[in-house]
Amino acid sequence: MLMKHRTEEEYYKESKRLRAEVLAQADTLKEHPMHFTITNGITMEVEITKTDLKTIVSKASRDNKFNAIKNALAKDIRGYLEKGEYIGWRTVAEGKHGESAYFAYFDR
């Protein structure tokens, strides 16, 4: 769990530690992705792959606290997604790809 009042260096180290843990977890999904159903607002079948987790922890910002929190949430991606509040479907914005109509939005 993240503690309050850490230094930037401590957040950086925590972020890297959590990233390594998530990447180890991701390796277990290589041949067997995680599958679960979300029923919070709408029913959705979710699949989390190794690549999904790698993408989450590999997108780093300059804010080490944000990176540490993001990587901690990636460790329990299922729990994080299941607790999201359903907002709705996005309409396709002009100039955007048509697949964006299939994106469901949740607020955490």
C-alpha positions as CSV (number, residue, x, y, z in Angstrom):
1,M,0.0,0.0,0.0
2,L,1.2,3.5,-0.8
3,M,2.2,5.7,2.1
4,K,1.7,9.4,2.5
5,H,4.5,12.0,2.3
6,R,7.0,10.0,0.3
7,T,9.8,11.6,-1.6
8,E,9.9,11.6,-5.4
9,E,12.7,9.1,-5.2
10,E,10.6,6.8,-2.9
11,Y,7.7,7.0,-5.3
12,Y,10.1,6.2,-8.2
13,K,11.4,3.1,-6.4
14,E,7.9,2.0,-5.5
15,S,6.7,2.5,-9.1
16,K,9.6,0.4,-10.4
17,R,8.9,-2.3,-7.8
18,L,5.2,-2.5,-8.6
19,R,6.0,-2.5,-12.3
20,A,8.2,-5.5,-11.9
21,E,5.4,-7.3,-9.9
22,V,2.8,-6.5,-12.5
23,L,5.1,-7.7,-15.3
24,A,5.6,-11.0,-13.4
25,Q,1.9,-11.3,-13.1
26,A,1.5,-10.5,-16.8
27,D,3.8,-13.4,-17.7
28,T,1.2,-15.8,-16.2
29,L,-1.4,-14.4,-18.7
30,K,0.7,-15.2,-21.8
31,E,-1.1,-18.4,-22.7
32,H,-4.2,-17.9,-20.4
33,P,-5.7,-14.4,-20.4
34,M,-7.8,-13.4,-17.4
35,H,-11.5,-13.5,-18.1
36,F,-14.3,-12.1,-15.9
37,T,-17.7,-10.4,-16.2
38,I,-18.5,-6.9,-15.0
39,T,-22.1,-6.3,-14.1
40,N,-21.8,-2.7,-12.7
41,G,-24.2,-0.7,-14.8
42,I,-24.0,-3.0,-17.9
43,T,-22.8,-6.5,-18.4
44,M,-19.4,-6.8,-20.1
45,E,-17.2,-9.8,-20.7
46,V,-13.6,-8.6,-20.0
47,E,-10.3,-10.2,-21.2
48,I,-7.0,-9.0,-19.7
49,T,-3.9,-10.1,-21.6
50,K,-0.2,-10.0,-20.9
51,T,0.0,-7.1,-23.4
52,D,-2.7,-5.1,-21.6
53,L,-0.8,-5.2,-18.3
54,K,2.5,-4.4,-20.0
55,T,0.9,-1.4,-21.7
56,I,-0.5,-0.1,-18.4
57,V,2.8,-0.2,-16.5
58,S,4.9,0.9,-19.5
59,K,3.1,4.2,-19.9
60,A,5.0,6.3,-17.5
61,S,4.6,10.0,-16.8
62,R,7.0,12.4,-15.1
63,D,4.9,12.1,-12.0
64,N,6.3,9.3,-10.0
65,K,3.5,9.3,-7.5
66,F,1.0,8.8,-10.3
67,N,3.1,6.0,-11.8
68,A,3.3,4.2,-8.4
69,I,-0.5,4.5,-7.9
70,K,-1.2,3.4,-11.5
71,N,1.0,0.4,-11.2
72,A,-0.5,-0.5,-7.8
73,L,-4.0,-0.5,-9.4
74,A,-2.7,-2.6,-12.3
75,K,-1.8,-5.3,-9.8
76,D,-5.6,-5.7,-9.1
77,I,-6.9,-4.7,-12.5
78,R,-10.0,-6.9,-12.0
79,G,-10.9,-5.3,-8.7
80,Y,-10.3,-1.8,-10.1
81,L,-12.5,-2.4,-13.1
82,E,-15.3,-4.1,-11.2
83,K,-15.6,-1.1,-8.8
84,G,-15.9,1.4,-11.7
85,E,-19.1,3.4,-12.1
86,Y,-20.6,3.0,-15.5
87,I,-21.0,6.4,-17.3
88,G,-22.2,5.4,-20.7
89,W,-21.3,4.8,-24.3
90,R,-19.4,7.3,-26.3
91,T,-20.9,8.6,-29.5
92,V,-18.5,8.6,-32.4
93,A,-16.8,12.0,-32.6
94,E,-16.3,13.4,-36.0
95,G,-12.9,12.5,-37.4
96,K,-12.5,9.6,-34.9
97,H,-12.4,5.9,-35.9
98,G,-15.7,4.1,-35.9
99,E,-14.6,1.6,-33.2
100,S,-14.9,4.4,-30.6
101,A,-18.6,3.8,-30.7
102,Y,-18.0,0.5,-28.9
103,F,-16.0,2.1,-26.0
104,A,-17.9,1.9,-22.6
105,Y,-16.8,4.5,-20.1
106,F,-16.5,4.1,-16.4
107,D,-15.5,6.5,-13.7
108,R,-13.0,5.6,-10.9
